Amino acid sequence: MIERLLPLSQNLKKLLLVALDAFLIFFSATLSFSIRLGEWYIPNGEMIFILLSAPIIALPIYYFSGIYQVVVRFFSFRNLWLFIKVISISALLWGIYALMFALDSIIESEIVFPRSVVFIHLFISIILTTSSRIIARWILLKKLIPIKLEHHQNPKIVLIYGAGISAVQLMSSLDKSNRYFIVGFIDDIENLQGRYIDGIRVFPSSQIEGIIATFHVEEIFIAISPLSRRKRKNIIDSLEKYQIKVRILPDATDLADGSIKIQDLKEVSIEDLLGRDPVPNDRELLAKTIKGKVVLVTGAGGSIGSEICRQVVLNKPKGLVLLEHNELALYNINQELEGSKVKIYPILGSVVNKQKVAQILSQLSVDTLYHAAAYKHVPLVELNNTEGVVNNVFGTLNVAKAAIKFKVKTFVLISTDKAVRPTNTMGASKRCAEMLVQALSKSQSSTKFSMVRFGNVLGSSGSVIPLFKNQIQNGGPITVTDKKIVRYFMTVSEAVELVIQAGAMAKGGDVFVLDMGIPVSIDKLAKKMIKLSGLELKDDNNPNGDIEIIYTGLRPGEKLFEELLIDDNAVVTQNKRIRIAQDSYLEWNDLSIKIKKLSDAIKSQDEKLMRDVLIEIVPSFNPQSKLIDIYKK
């Protein structure tokens, strides 16, 4: 019967409800007399008309009050107050009408119309009308969910993980949309389990699997606040096995107005999967080399450079100089920062241009310099070795020498884990840049040099995460280079905050290394992203799955794993996420001779000689690919 009723139009369903209510109201009025008289009352004559007037008066009031706009399957105790008010008004109006009618009528019975009947009718009507919705809702819970209606008619079946204030606010927002049907809350707090929130039960996490199977749950929304990143990761890991789409609310501190909307739900991100709880920042260190100073950021439009600019602005510099060779990237970051109260100097140019760098430092009296400009895409630099070395090595040399000449107080080089035992030109050029900074630091005392080495940052250009997301959205396949490949990951904001703090700790020539946590298997990450998108991995064991993973092989110069330390002798600093490496280097007098040889090799376009000199400078450089002539047909 339920299956026959569900496909009916909304108007027919409402008509059935009206008919049901008419019967219940009439029955309630009749039963009220029976209860008052102490025996079953059979109306006759004019009394039948009085009893029939009860639904005639009530139904228009029900209709215009919006009772029939309440969808039965979404009926909850929050709707109960509306029903009580509407039923009370209709019952009292009926009582007034019935009493007036009785006074004007000639009825042989000694008891014409007891006033207590009105209140008994009110009480019974509330019980019968609301109970009919609750029973119908319960039946639909059992019958509706497994039945697939048309997409635009069938709400998504969801579980809310959490039973606190955030979860309740989210429930309210979901109910208003009528696009989601909540079958339960999940919470591990024992005194909440078994209770009901607006008629929806709170279950322990141990029952998730059964709930998903019984109700065909389509999505799980995590709505717990506050929630540490580690706890968030643990919850997400526990849900991964169900291959169900998971979305999550940001922390309450990120929700400006205190209310929670459906739009606040976001896809599970790699940040959530990492489970790294942030270490509180040292506000004094963040401001030490920035507040009231002129700050220059090279590569200001890149993923790291642009985040450095954002963090710099927050720490109230005297001025911020943006040096960027990409016009669009410079335009974007300049537009973003224009609303700040900081004086912004957007300068289009390259660090390879000595005259431009000197002009900036001399005319703008730069105090602090963050050198983030670099070519960093390993496969591209392998195809363009010369340009990679020119930009990463000689661009750094230009900026560092100019910093000394114009007495820049603080110089911070942004480095990479690929500089440790490099297997590609990009990594070797960055290690060479580190050695330049180390050597120059010891040759003078006017500028405090340091460098900060870290791994992949999330959301950077070329990052694997947005690539995987796009591939999943397009139906796959996902491309992974090797099953064994692992990488370190860190959020760009955390990396930059640590970079700024490290630079403020520098004594001169320091090689700071950021604690990147535990390396992540890229293959496992890809599989996890597929499952948390509510899709299935397509492989030999599941040929009918949704997304396939294709292994393409390591790209030129790419390693299976990255390292952060050349020698395992790092010193811990006041911030447990920042260490100082004790890396050896060449003195400037010796290094400058090799740098001259490197420059001559580039001028003569002799890539083989250039690579040989790089190996001289960085003995740990072990090229994994042959030199490629990109012009060869």
N, C-alpha and C positions, 0 to 999 in steps of 0.2 A: 504493500500500500504506500509506504514511504517513497519507494522508487517511482510510483505513479504520480505522487504529489509534487516531487521536486522539480520536474521539468515544466510545471505549469507556470503561466505568466505571473508577474507580480500582482497584477490587478485581481486575477482569480484567487490567488492565495489570500489577499486582503479580504476578498468577499467571503471566503471560507471562515476567516477569523471573525468577521462581523457576525456571521450566522452563529458561530460558536458562542460569541459573547452575548448575543441576543438570548440564546437558550439558557446560558449560565445566569444571566441577570433575572430572567423570569423564574428560573428554578430557585435562585437565591431568595427572591421575594416570597415565593410560595413556602419555602422552607422556613423562612423567618416567622411566618404566621404559625406554622406547625410547632415550632420551638416555643413561641410565646403562649400558645393555647395548650401545649402539652399533649397534643394528639395530631395525627396526620390531618392536615387541613385541605379540603377539596373545595376550591372556590366555585361560586355559581353566581348567576345574575350579574349585577353591576360590579361585584368584586373582581370578576374576571377582567373587566375593562381596566380596573385600577392596577391589577398585576401586570397586564400587557403594557400599561403606560410606562412601567419601569424601564424596559429596553428602548421604548420609543424616545424617552427623555435622555437616556444615557448614551445611546449610540452616536448622535450628533456631537455630543460633548467629547466622547472618546476620539472621534474622527478629527475634529478641529484642534484638539489638544496635542496631536502628533503621536498618539499611542500606536497608530497603525504604521507610523514611519520607523518604529523600532523593529529592526530585523530580528526575528525570533532566535536565530542561531547566535546572535550577538547579545541576547538579553542577559543582563547582569543585575546585581543588587543596586548598582547605581541608577538603574531605571525604576527601581521599586518606589522611590519617593514620588516620581511623576505619576505612577499608577495610583498610589495612595491618595494623592491630591485630586486627581481626576475622578476617581471612584467616589471619594467623599463628597465632592461637589454634586455629582449626578445623583447620589443617594439622598442627599439633603434636599435637593430640588424636587426629587420624586416624593419625598416625605411631605413637603409643603403642599405639593399638588394633591396628594392623596388625602391629606387631612382636610383641605378646602373642599375637595370633591365629596368627601364623606359627610361634611356638615350640611351640604346642599342637597344631599340625597336622602331618600326615605328607605332606610334599610331596617328590616325587622329585627336583626340581631341586636342584642343588648350591647355587645362590644362592637362598636362600629369600626374603628381603626386605632388600635393601641399605638401610642407614640413610640414605645420601645421597639416595635417592629422595624422602624427606620434604622435604628442603631444596630440591631441584629443583622439586618440586610446589608448595612455598610460593612460590617465585619466579615460576613460570609462572602460578599462580592469580592473583597480584597483577596481573600484566601483562594477562591475559585479562579478568578481572573489571572492572578499572578502565578498560581500553581499550574495553570494550563500552559503558560509560557515556559515555565521552568521544566515541566515534563516534556514539552515539545523540544526544548533545547537539548535535554538529555538524550532524547531519541535521535535527534539530528547528529549529536556528537558520535553516536554509534553508527549511524547510517550514512550521513552526508559525506563525511571525509573520504571514505574509500571510493565514492562515486565521482567520476570526473565529468564535470559539466563543461560548458563552453568556457574558454579561457577568460573572457571578460566577465563571466558570472561567478567563477569559482575563486574564492579568496585563497591566498597562499597559507598553508598550514605551518605555523611557526611555534617554536619553543623559545622562551626567554630565559637565559641563564643569569640568575640573580633574582632576588625578591625584595630588594631594598627600594629606596625612594626613586632612584634612576629607573629601575625596572617598572615601577608603577607609573611614572611619568611617560615612559615609552609605551606602555600598554594603553594609556589614555589616547596618545597620538595615533597608535595603530587602529584603535577602535573607530576613531573619527574617519579614517580613510576608507573603511569597509573593504579594503583590499587584502587584509590579513586576518587570519583566524588563530587566536592563541589557545593552544590546548593545555598549556601548563607552564609553571615556573620551575626552574631547577636551582636549588640552593643547598650547600653543604652545612649550613647552620642547623643543628638538630632541632632546636625549638621552633623553627619555622616550618619544618617538614610536616606534611599532613594538614597544614592549615590552608585556608582559602583566602585569596585576595580578589574581592569582587566576584566571587563565585568560581574563580580559577584556582586549581589546587597547586600547592608547592610540593614538588617531588625531590627526593635525593638524587644525586648524580648517578648513583648505581642503577637507577631505573631508566636512564636515557634510552638505552637500546630498545627496551620494550615499548616505550612511548613512541619512538620513531617508527617501529614496526606496526604498532596498533593503529596509529593515527596518520601514517604516511607523511610524517613531518618533512617539509621541503627546505626550511631554513632554521638556523639557530641564531638568535641575537644575544650577544653577550652585553649585559647591562649592569655592571657592578662598578661602583665608584665609592671611594678610591680603590684602584687596583694596580698593584705593582707590576712592572713588566715581567718579572719572573713568574708571578702567579698567573698573569695573562697567558704567558707561553705555556705553562702547565695545563691550563684549561684548553687551549687550542690544540695542544698535543693529544689530549685525551679525546677530543672530538674528531681528530683526523681519521680514525679508523671507520667512522660511519659514512664517509664519503658524502657529506652533506654540506651545502653552502653555509658558511659562517660569516656573519657580519658583527661588527663591534662598535660600541659607543666610545668616543674619546673620554678622557677624564673629565669630571665635572668642572675642573678648573679651566678647561678649554671651551666650555659652553657658556657663552657670554651672559645670556639673560636668565640662566637658571632653569629654563624650561627645556624639555627634550623633544625634538621633532624627528620624524622619520628620516629627514634629510641628513641628520647628524650621524646616522649609521654609516659606517664605511667598511670597505672590504678589508679582510685581514691582510696586514702588510708585513713586509719582511722585518720591520721594527718589532712587530708583535711576536714574530717567530724567533727573533734573537733572544728575547727575554733578558736584556741587559737593563738593570736598574741604574738610572743616572747617579753619578756622584755629585753632591752639592758643589756648586761653583764657588770659588774664592772671588768675591766681588772686588776685593782690593786688587788682586792680580789682574782681573779683567780690565780694570780701569787704569792700571799703573802706566802702561805705555800708550794709552789712547786719550784719556780725558784731558781736554785742553790742548791737545797736540795736533799737528798736521800729519795725517796718515796717508801713505801712498799704497795702493794695492795694484800690483801688476796682474794681468790676466783677470781683471775685475769682472768680466762678463761670464767667466766659466763657473762651473758648479761649486768649486771651492772658493774661488775669488769672490763670487757674488754673495756667498754666505758670510765671508769675512766682512764684506762691506756692510751687510745688515747688522752684524754683531758690533762692528765699529760704531755705527750710527747710534746704537743703543747706549754706548758708553761716552757719549757727548764729546767728540773731538772738536778741535777748533776748525778743522777743515778736512775733507776727504777727497783725495785725488784718485780718479779711476783711469787707469791706463789699460787700454784694450785695443788689439789690432782688428777685431771683428766688429764691423759697424753695427750690425743688428744686435749683437750681444751687448755692446756699449749702450745702445739706445734703450734696450729693455731695462738694464739695471739703473740707468740714469732716470728713466721714467718712474721706476719703482721708488727711488729714494728722493725724488724731487719734493715730496710733501714734508720731508723732515726739516728740522730747523737748522740742520748742519749745512755749511757752505760746501757745495759739490763742484768738483772740477772734472768734467768728463773729457778725457784726452784720447784721441784716436791716434794710435801709434804702436810700434813694436819695440820690445826690449833689445832687439838686435841693432836698432838705430841709436848709436852712441850719442849723437848730437841731441836727439830728442830727450833721451834720458837725462843728460846733463842739464838741459834747459829746464826741465821739470824740477829737478832737485835744487838747482841754484835759485830759480825765481820764486818757488813756492815754499822754500825753507822747510823741507820735509823733516819731521822728527822720527817717525816710525815707518818702516817699509816692510810690507808683506809681499814676498816674491812668489806668486802662485802661477805665473805665466809658464807654460810648458806644453810641449807636444807629448801626449801620454798614451795614445792608442797604439799598443804594441804592434799589431799587424801592419798598420799604416806606416809607422816609423821604420819597420823592417823593409818596406818598399821605398821609403824615402829617407835613407840613412843620413845623408848629408844634411838635409834640412832639420832633422831631429837633433843632430849634434850642434848645428849652428844655433838653433833656438835654445836648447836646454843647457848647453855648456857655455857658448859665447854670449848668449843673452844674459845668463847668470853672471858671467865675468864682467860684462858692461855695467850691469846694475850694481854689483858689489863694489867695483872700483869707483864708480860715481858716488856711491854712498860714503865711502871713505873720504873722497876728495871734498865733498860738500857737508861732511860731518853729520851725517844722519846718525842719530843716537842708537837706534835699535833696528836690526835687520834680521828678518825671519824667513828662511827658505822653506817652502813647502816641498817635502820629498815624498818618497814612495817605498813600499816594501819591495818593489821590483829592483831597487838599487842594491839589495843584499844578494850576493853571489849571482849577479845578473846572467841571464841566458839570451838577452836580446839587446839591441842597440838603445832602446828607450831606457831600460834599467841601467845600462852601463853609463849612458850620458847623465843620468840623474846621480849616480854614485860619483861620477867625475865632478858634477856641480857641487855635491856635498864636500868633496875634498878641496875644491877651490875655496869654498867658504871657510873650511877649517884652517887652511893655510893662510888665507888673507887675514883671518881673525888674529893669528899669532904674530903677524907682521906689522901690526899697528895697534893703537889704543883708543882711537876716536870713536869707533863704531863697535857696538856690542853685537857680534854675529851669533846666530844659532840656526839650527835647522830642525824640523819636526818630520819624523818618518812615520807613516801609517799606511794601512791597506785600503781596500775599496770602500768608498762611501756610497750610501744608498741614494739613488736618484741622480747620480752623476751621469754626464753624457757618456753613452756607450755601456752603461751599467746593464748587467744581465737581467735585473728585476723587471724594468719596464719592457724589455724585449720579451721575456716570458709572458707577461700580462697581455701584450699585444698578440702574441702567438696563440694564447688560450682563447682570447676574444674572437680571433679569426678562425677558430676551430682546429688549430694545430697544423702541422706538428710542432713540438718544442724541439729546438736544436741545442744539444749539449755536446761539448767537444769531447769529453772523456768521462767514463763512469767514475773514475777515481779522482777527478779534479776537485780540489777544495780551495776555498777562499775565505779571507777574513772580511767581515763587514762591520761598518759603523755608520750611524746616522750622520749626515753632513753637519747638522747643528752641533752635535756632541763633539765631532772632530774639530770643528772650528773653535769652539769654546776652549777645548784643551790646547789647541795651537796658540791661542792668544795668551792663555795662562802660562804655557811653557816658555813662550818668548819673553814674558815678564820675569821668569825665573833665571834667565840666561846670565852667565858670568862671562861668556865669550868663548866661541868655538864649540858650544855644546851640541851634541847630537841627541835630541830628545826622541824617544820612541813611545808611541801611544799603545796602551794595552787594548788590543782589539778583541779580547775574549777568546772563545773557542772557534777554530776554523769550521766553516760550514761546507758540507758536501753539496755541490751544485746539482748533482743527480737527485739526491734526496730532496733538496729544495724544490726542484721542478715537480717531483711527484707530489710533494705536500701542497704546492700551489694548485695543482690539478684537483686534488681531493677537496681542498677547502673552497674551491669554486663550485662544488657540488657535482663534479664530473668524475668520470672513471678513466683510469689509465688504460690505454689500448696497447696490449702486448700479446705474446704467444699464449699466455694463460687466460687472457680476456680479449679475444679478437673482436668482440662487439663493443669494446670500450669507446670513449669519446675522443681522447687526445693521445696521440702517439709521441714517443720521445725518439728522436733520431740522433745518433752519435756521429759527429762529423770529423772527429780527430783533432788533435791539438793544432792550433794555428802556428805560423812561423814565429819562433821565439817564445812561445808560451810554455809555462811550467805547470806541472800537476799541482804544486803547492807553492806558496810564497812564504818568505821568512822576514822577520823584523830585525833580527840581531845578527851581526857578522860574527862577533864573539859573545859567548854567553856570560857576560860580566857586567850587566846593566846595574846601575845604582838607582834605588828607589828615591823619589822626591816626596815633597809634602803632599802631593796628590797621588793617590795609589794607582791612578790610570796613566801616570806619566813617569817614565824612567829615562835615565841618561845612559847611553851606550858609550863604551870606551873603545872607539874605533881608531885604528892607526891611520896615518895619512902622511903624505910627502910635505916637506917644508916648501915654502913658496919658491925659494931659489931653484930647487930641483924640479918642482912641478911646473914652473913657468917655462922651462926649457921644453918639456914634453908638450905643453899647451901650444908652444910655437910650432912644433912639428905637426901637431894636429891641425893647426890653422893652415899650414903649407899644404897638407894633404887635401884639405877641403878646397883650397884655391885651385889646386891642380885637378880637382874632381877625381882623385884617386881613392875610391872607396875601400879598396883592399888595404892600402897603406893607412887610411884613416882607422880601419878596424884594428890593424896591428898596433897602432899607437894607443888606441883605447885600451887594448889588452895590457900594454905597458903600464898605463896609468892605473888601470883597475885589473890587477892580476887575477882576481876571482872571476872575471868576465869569461864565460864559457859559451860562445855562440852556438845556438841549437839549429840555426838554419844558414844556408849558404847565402852569399850576397846575390840579390836579385836585380837583374837589369830590367827595370820597368818599361824601358823604351824598346826592348827587343821584341820583334814581331814573331 
